[in-house]
C-alpha cells in the first residue's frame, strides 16, 4: 500500500525529505512559481543530462508529481527516462546539489555530468 503522502504518479519520481524541504525553501521566495520542472537534454560525452528549473504552470504534456505539498513537473520527453527515479538533495563541505538516483541508467561519463539509458 502506498503511503498517504504520495500520489499515484509518484512512481515516476520519489523525492527524499531533504529534496522536498529544499524545494520548499527555494519556492518560498518565488510566489509566482508553482513548482519545479525536471527534464533531460542532450549534453556531454554520454548523451543526456538533467535540467531543473522553476515553473509558473504545468505544461500540457507534463506529468505532475505531488509529494508533501511540493509539485514537480516532468517534461514529456523525460518521463520514461525518470521512471522510478529518486530525487535527493545532498550537502557536504564543498557543495550542495540535487542528485537523481536513476535505476534506468546504463552508463555515465567520467565527470558525472551526463548519462545514457
matplotlib code that plots the C-alpha trace (Angstrom):
import matplotlib.pyplot as plt

x = [0.0, 1.3, 1.9, -0.8, 1.6, 2.3, 0.1, -0.4, 2.1, 4.9, 6.2, 7.6, 9.8, 10.1, 11.6, 13.6, 12.6, 15.8, 14.8, 11.2, 12.5, 15.0, 12.3, 10.0, 12.8, 13.6, 10.0, 9.3, 10.9, 9.2, 5.4, 4.6, 6.1, 4.1, 6.9, 9.9, 10.2, 12.6, 13.7, 16.6, 18.6, 21.3, 24.7, 28.1, 30.0, 27.4, 24.3, 21.9, 21.9, 19.1, 17.6, 15.8, 14.0, 11.3, 7.9, 4.8, 2.4, 2.0, 2.7, 0.1, 2.2, 4.0, 3.4, 2.8, 4.2, 3.0, 4.7, 4.3, 2.8, 5.7, 4.9, 7.4, 6.5, 8.3, 8.7, 7.2, 10.5, 11.9, 9.0, 10.2, 13.8, 12.9, 10.5, 11.4, 14.0, 14.6, 15.4, 17.6, 19.3, 22.8, 25.1, 28.7, 31.5, 32.3, 29.0, 25.2, 23.1, 20.1, 21.0, 18.9, 19.3, 18.0, 17.7, 17.4, 20.9, 23.2, 26.3, 27.7, 30.7, 33.8, 32.9, 29.3, 27.7, 25.9, 24.4, 22.8, 19.8]
y = [0.0, 3.5, 6.0, 8.7, 11.5, 10.1, 10.5, 7.7, 9.5, 9.1, 6.0, 8.5, 10.1, 10.0, 12.9, 12.4, 14.6, 16.6, 17.3, 18.2, 20.7, 22.3, 22.8, 24.4, 26.7, 27.7, 28.3, 30.4, 33.4, 32.8, 33.2, 33.4, 29.9, 26.8, 24.2, 22.9, 21.3, 18.4, 17.4, 15.9, 17.3, 16.1, 17.0, 15.7, 12.7, 10.2, 11.7, 13.1, 15.4, 16.6, 20.0, 21.6, 25.0, 26.9, 26.9, 29.0, 26.4, 22.8, 22.2, 20.4, 17.2, 17.4, 14.7, 16.2, 14.5, 16.0, 14.9, 16.6, 19.7, 20.0, 20.0, 18.6, 18.6, 16.1, 17.1, 14.6, 13.6, 12.8, 10.8, 7.3, 8.3, 9.3, 6.4, 5.0, 7.8, 9.2, 12.9, 13.8, 17.0, 16.5, 18.9, 18.5, 20.9, 21.8, 21.6, 21.2, 19.8, 17.9, 14.3, 11.9, 8.2, 6.7, 2.9, 3.2, 4.5, 2.1, 4.3, 7.6, 9.7, 10.1, 13.5, 12.5, 15.3, 13.0, 9.5, 7.1, 4.8]
z = [0.0, -0.9, 1.9, 2.1, 1.3, -2.2, -5.3, -7.9, -10.1, -7.5, -9.3, -11.8, -9.2, -5.4, -3.5, -0.3, 2.7, 2.0, -1.6, -0.5, 2.1, -0.3, -3.0, -0.4, 0.7, -2.9, -3.8, -0.7, -2.3, -5.7, -5.0, -8.8, -9.3, -8.5, -8.6, -10.4, -13.8, -14.4, -17.9, -19.8, -22.6, -24.9, -23.4, -22.5, -23.7, -22.6, -24.1, -21.6, -18.5, -16.2, -16.3, -13.3, -13.4, -11.7, -13.4, -13.2, -14.6, -15.7, -19.4, -21.4, -21.6, -18.3, -15.7, -12.2, -9.1, -5.8, -2.6, 0.8, -0.9, -3.4, -7.0, -9.6, -13.2, -15.5, -19.2, -21.6, -23.2, -19.7, -18.4, -19.3, -18.5, -15.0, -14.2, -10.7, -10.0, -6.6, -6.3, -3.4, -2.1, -0.7, 1.0, 2.1, 3.0, -0.6, -2.5, -2.4, -5.2, -6.3, -7.1, -9.2, -8.3, -11.5, -11.8, -15.6, -16.2, -18.2, -18.0, -17.0, -18.2, -16.1, -14.7, -13.8, -15.9, -18.4, -18.6, -21.1, -20.9]

ax = plt.figure().add_subplot(projection="3d")
ax.plot(x, y, z, "-o")
ax.set_aspect("equal")
plt.show()
